[in-house]
Structure formats: C-alpha cells, structure tokens
Amino acid sequence: MTTRHHYLMMLVAILLTYLLSNIPGGGAAACPDLRAGDLFKVKASPAVYLLNQNRERLYFSHSSVYYTWYKDFSGVKEISTSCVDSYPIPGKPPFGVNYRPGSFLVKTTVGADVFAVLPNNVIAKVTTEEVARNLYGADWNRKVVDVPDVFWTNYVRSPNEVSESKPHDGMYVRKAGDSAVYYAENNTLRPVVGDIVGPVQVVAESVSARAVKDIRPLETRELSKDPSFTFTTPRVAVRSAEPRTEPLRQESSSPATALPSGG
C-alpha cells in the first residue's frame, strides 16, 4: 500500500467518525428525554430522583418517604452519569421529596413539637396528644419520624395548628369498620378511586363526622401526580375555640427509628 493510499484511508475514517458522531443516536448513547414527574436513577447507584416542574432533580431522603408515593420501582428510568447534569439541583427548597401528606407525623431530631404534613410541603404543629391519637390512632407515637436538620428545610411551617380532632388536608382516612377511603381537603371528605399508596388513617365516626361529605370521587393518580409540590404561603385560619388538653410530647417508648424502611 502506497503512502498516498494510506493517508486517503485515514482521511475517510476520520470523515466517517465525524459524520457518525453528528447523526442522532450515533456514537455515544443519547440521554433520555425525561420530563417533570419522571423518576430516574444513575447506573451503579441506588439513589432515586424525581424531576420537579423545572426538570430539577429532587432526592428521596429515605425509602419510607418513597413508599408513601410509590408502591414499587417499576417506573424508575436508568440514565448514564453523563446525563445527570442535564437535570440540576434546585436553587432553592425543596431539594427533596417529603412524606405524602397525612402519611406520617414529623419532628426535628432535637425538638419536642410534633407536626402534621399538609399539601405543598407545609407542616402544622399538632397541639395535643388527644388530637394526634384521634387522627393517627392509639399508636400515633410510632408514626412520628425524626427528620434531620439537613432535610427539615424542605418543609415550610404553617402559622396554623392542628388543634381539632378532624381530618386535616391531605389525609387518606377511613372510618373504623368501613372499607371506603376518603381524601380530606378544605374540611370535606371525598371518596377516592384507584390504587392507594401509603398509609390510610383509621378514625372514629365522631372524627369523620366533623368533616362534610362530598360524593364526588377523586382519582388517586391525580392526588399523587406531583410529589414535588411547591412552596406556598400558608393561610392563617381562625383558631378553634376547642379547649386543649395535655400538651403533646413524644415521650413514647417507640422511637421514630423503629419505623420500618418500607413505610
């Protein structure tokens, strides 16, 4: 082979490489077109992320958080590490997905106050043990999760308090002895249709009766389609005249760390 032919073949190879690298799908594997609401993980890493409305990645701080929103990992897409930077970290909170409203109670690791999780990443202080027990059951203290400070910034505290024994916004509830499940919103209870993921709180008839029944059904997929939420300014409600009983303290023998990782 002459030197001229050798250089000619090299030139053809270089041109082919250039052309292939500029063809969609040619060369390296293309990054998938992920959209808001999609779940993904990176190869060789167990961490799962959710894309918010700005296509920014939010983490799940614990598997128990994940299982309040999803029943399994069938919807998680796997991407290459080279694609991760296409989905940046948010510039402001929330940086991670929080517990589904009404699924668990939360508190800081060092504080005594216990909070209910409401929609839009809002938390509201539960004022008494009686209220906690009526809404979350006799084992309410086993449903309190200690949230480390680094994740606490994903919540915004409401000026309102959960001071009455009536279902708060975001809860899935059912009456004791009844299989029908309802969603609490704006002091109403609406029946839900579809697969329910995460805890359903069982309440007494006297608690259920404090909310207005609305016969219009809600699809569970609509209630769970945006776990990322967005921060909102909580509205100030008129404080109830219901008298308080003993102040709520988590002085239980069942610490939050006893919560199963599977939710």
Residue, then its C-alpha position, 0 to 999 in steps of 0.5 A: m500500500t502506497t503512502r498516498h493510499h494510506y493517508l486517503m484511508m485515514l482521511v475517510a475514517i476520520l470523515l466517517t467518525y465525524l459524520l457518525s458522531n453528528i447523526p442522532g443516536g450515533g456514537a455515544a448513547a443519547c440521554p433520555d428525554l425525561r420530563a417533570g414527574d419522571l423518576f430516574k436513577v444513575k447506573a451503579s447507584p441506588a439513589v432515586y430522583l424525581l424531576n420537579q416542574n423545572r426538570e430539577r432533580l429532587y432526592f428521596s431522603h429515605s425509602s419510607v418517604y418513597y413508599t408513601w408515593y410509590k408502591d414499587f420501582s417499576g417506573v424508575k428510568e436508568i440514565s448514564t452519569s453523563c446525563v445527570d447534569s442535564y437535570p440540576i439541583p434546585g436553587k432553592p427548597p425543596f431539594g427533596v421529596n417529603y412524606r405524602p401528606g397525612s402519611f406520617l407525623v414529623k419532628t426535628t431530631v432535637g425538638a419536642d413539637v410534633f407536626a402534621v404534613l399538609p399539601n405543598n410541603v407545609i407542616a402544622k404543629v399538632t397541639t395535643e396528644e388527644v388530637a394526634r391519637n384521634l387522627y393517627g390512632a392509639d399508636w400515633n407515637r410510632k408514626v412520628v419520624d425524626v427528620p434531620d436538620v439537613f432535610w427539615t428545610n424542605y418543609v415550610r411551617s404553617p402559622n396554623e395548628v392542628s388543634e381539632s380532632k378532624p381530618h386535616d388536608g391531605m389525609y387518606v382516612r377511613k372510618a373504623g369498620d368501613s372499607a371506603v377511603y376518603y381524601a380530606e381537603n378544605n374540611t370535606l371528605r371525598p371518596v377516592v378511586g384507584d390504587i392507594v399508596g401509603p398509609v390510610q388513617v383509621v378514625a372514629e365516626s365522631v372524627s369523620a363526622r366533623a368533616v362534610k361529605d362530598i360524593r364526588p370521587l377523586e382519582t388517586r393518580e391525580l392526588s399523587k401526580d406531583p410529589s414535588f409540590t411547591f412552596t406556598t404561603p400558608r393561610v392563617a385560619v381562625r383558631s378553634a375555640e376547642p379547649r386543649t388538653e395535655p400538651l403533646r410530647q413524644e415521650s413514647s417508648s417507640p422511637a421514630t427509628a423503629l419505623p420500618s424502611g418500607g413505610 
